[in-house]
Amino acid sequence: MARGGSSPPGAPEHAVVGERRPTGARARARWAVLILPPLAGLLFAESLLFVAALLDGRARYFLSPAHWSRSDSRIYLKIAAHGYSLFQCSGPVYPPHSWCGTAGWAPLYPWLMSVLGHLGFTLPAAGMVLAIVCTYLTLQAIWVLIGPSWSFSPLCCLAFAACFPGMVYDYAIFPVSLQTFLSVVSITLFIRRRYLFSGLVGALCSWAFATGPLIAVVLLVAAFVVDRGRDLWRVVARSAGVALAGFGALLLAYQWWVGDWSAYFKTAAKYGNGVHDPVATFVTAFTGGSPATYSLQDPNSGYHYLIPRLQTAFVAALVIGLVLWAVRRRPVGRAGAVILVYTVVVWLVPLVAGPSLSRYRMEALLAPCAALCTRLPRPVLVALVVVSAVLAVGLTSLFTQRLIA
């Protein structure tokens, strides 16, 4: 991969070609290229969010935690304040024998909010701060995957990651950015053959977000793709096995918290998620689909609006395009193959789960696929950033107007 211009940052103008620069100057240059672009990416993303607030006349609320709180945010805040609950649902909107409460939501994010609460933050402010910090850490981790450089393509890919479709949820009071950060760290460690540490971080994913257990599937498939050989099952056990054990530990924790290890599944069952035809689920986003017997299981109402539909179509075209590009550009390196496995699994499984999910929210988890785009032609990279930025402003506008949750 190309490395910046002819004169590295910090080099004196009179430096002679081939002259060894002072160690301190080289270190500062390395740190600058590692740290500054992700910070710029964070500011770029925040500027898009602020543009949306300006267009909606809500700029004065931009720094208010209430501006970034929606339906599930209240559940995470409730867990942070009061812990977990599980009880029988009542009312005509629920299927018979349904279970309600907060047990279907992962604990790590509200725990971190609670820690900041003890340090003097209000819980909503703590949730907002955590989201921003985790978003920066995510951009930093993706930048490491891309390969830190002052070159055009890496910087453009980082900008794409910063405004990736659905990114408003990285900044909202949701654990999306926390989950993405842990996922990137886990697959990066797997790429570097640090299998046990990859599995341990993957285990944390199950404690961070509802889709967290998918990282075990990612690591399992990745092992069969890039680590076939005599040590395959050792690799699977230390990575995917440990990650899956993290989910098992979470189920045991529910037994301790609410007296039922299956509480996670019981609270999710009422939404009708399960094994569905992914093509039908995708089409439903554009056709609307048929109402379900119970309104909780209806096709997601966010797809009544144009921007979520455009975003879902754009993300589908991106994922399919990256798969075709990788097949055409074979052989695919180890890093590219693992990132591609992550991208396909995290995109496909929510389609299988059913039409009631807010996939325009979960599509933000696919931001690491920006690291696959470094070899795309420059006009394509620019187009990806422009389209994503427009979609980001549009989706943020729907979010701030409380039209989507």
Sequence and secondary structure as in RCSB ss.txt:
>XXXX:A:sequence
MARGGSSPPGAPEHAVVGERRPTGARARARWAVLILPPLAGLLFAESLLFVAALLDGRARYFLSPAHWSRSDSRI
YLKIAAHGYSLFQCSGPVYPPHSWCGTAGWAPLYPWLMSVLGHLGFTLPAAGMVLAIVCTYLTLQAIWVLIGPSW
SFSPLCCLAFAACFPGMVYDYAIFPVSLQTFLSVVSITLFIRRRYLFSGLVGALCSWAFATGPLIAVVLLVAAFV
VDRGRDLWRVVARSAGVALAGFGALLLAYQWWVGDWSAYFKTAAKYGNGVHDPVATFVTAFTGGSPATYSLQDPN
SGYHYLIPRLQTAFVAALVIGLVLWAVRRRPVGRAGAVILVYTVVVWLVPLVAGPSLSRYRMEALLAPCAALCTR
LPRPVLVALVVVSAVLAVGLTSLFTQRLIA
>XXXX:A:secstr
   S SS TT  TT  TT    HHHHHHHHHHHHHHHHHHHHHHHHHHHHHHHHHTT GGGTT GGGG  HHHHH
HHHHHHH   EEE  STTS TT EEESTTS SHHHHHHHHHHHTT  HHHHHHHHHHHHHHHHHHHHHHHH   S
SHHHHHHHHHHHT TTTHHHHSSSSHHHHHHHHHHHHHHHHTT HHHHHHHHHHHHTT TTTTHHHHHHHHHHHH
H  STTHHHHHIIIIIHHHHHHHHHHHHHHHHHS TTHHHHHHHTTT S   HHHHHHHHHH     SSGGGS  
GGGGSHHHHHHHHHHHHHHHHHHHHHHHT S  HHHHHHHHHHHHHHHHHHHH TTS HHHHGGGGGGGGGG TT
S HHHHHHHHHHHHHHHHHHHHHHHTTS  
